[in-house]
Amino acid sequence: MMAAIKAGSLAQEVILVDKNPSLGKKLLLSGKGRCNLTNASDLDSFLKRFSKNGEFLRDAFKKFFNQELMDFFQERGLPLKVERQLRVFPVTDSSNSIVNTLEKELIKQNVKIKLNSKATDVLVENNQIKGLYLEEEEFIPCDKIILATGGVSYSFTGSTGEGLELAKKTGHNIVALRPGLVPLVVSEKYIKTLEGLTLKNIRLKFGAGRKEIISEVGELLFTSFGISGPLVLTLSAKIANWLADKKEVFADIDLKPGLTVEQLSARFLREFKTNAKKGIKNVMKSLLPIKLIDLFMELAKINPHKKANQVTQKERETLVALLKGWRLNISGTRPIEEGMVTQGGVSLKNINPRTMESRIIKGLYFCGEMIDVDADTGGFNLQAAFSTGYLAGESAAL
């Protein structure tokens, strides 16, 4: 949509082809239906949030970045707000209002919209784009084609990889697709019993051989198969890569990141002395969510019917060690279909970062999630889509 708007604003004849019956199907889902359209961080902080290839986007961001995107919507009557972690949302809290603003602008720029139309092939002569084939042998002659078909996550929105197939067919290298921003699967069978439990203010350490990543302090959600939530999703792309390299991966959960082992030991000692005659399960309520108490008693091999004053020093140390580093073994990620973004895509070696044009086929451009860039949650991926779309639209039109 952004590519078509920009190209249309430069007095070009633009046709926007979408196989869906309506525009912006995936955009409507973003930010849990609220559309976290960008992030208000500065450029260098922004680029650091990309898993590897962030530098590739520097030209696109210099051309059209978060302030320009916010101005775009606000100048068209849609006020925005900045929330925690500098995430930007429409004041309406509805992604519908983002899609509506884009649709109105498409009409204003005289973009012809062709819905329910699936692209099947491109016509290339002498390494130059000459047209687009649609289903039922329909043909659109053109000099420029911008492919903006997304990755392969959430395929029910239409992201089923046709654009990547067209790129491959025309000689472009496709970097292997993997899920990004995806929940992780753990080996421990007891995880099922924790489904729905959220832990706040915890820290994660992921490790594989000599590699390790330590998260910020934040939130973790248990699912029927493993772990999810902001901390997990943010680091999941790196974990997916470790798993793809056949590494054994673990996650250590620090439930009390604000306390050292010594401080936590002292607190345990205090709690157990003050409540000497109480059952240990009762005393643990001040330190753990109820859902975890029985499990921790089992993991620490402590009789749950013991009184606090019967707990040995060794048992206390085991509990402290569990609270500071409860280990889960990561056996995989959920399928790519469930990833919020797709890692991989059209190789950046095949794309000119200053224009988004293919280095192989003249007149063919790429933008958005189908190129090999991906980032954390927080509006970074959508800004990359809007910026590369804008640059592709402008370059193709000029």
Summary of the structure (lengths in Angstrom):
residues: 398
radius of gyration: 25.3
end to end distance: 17.6
largest distance: 86.5
contacts: 1329
relative contact order: 0.19
helix: 41%
strand: 26%
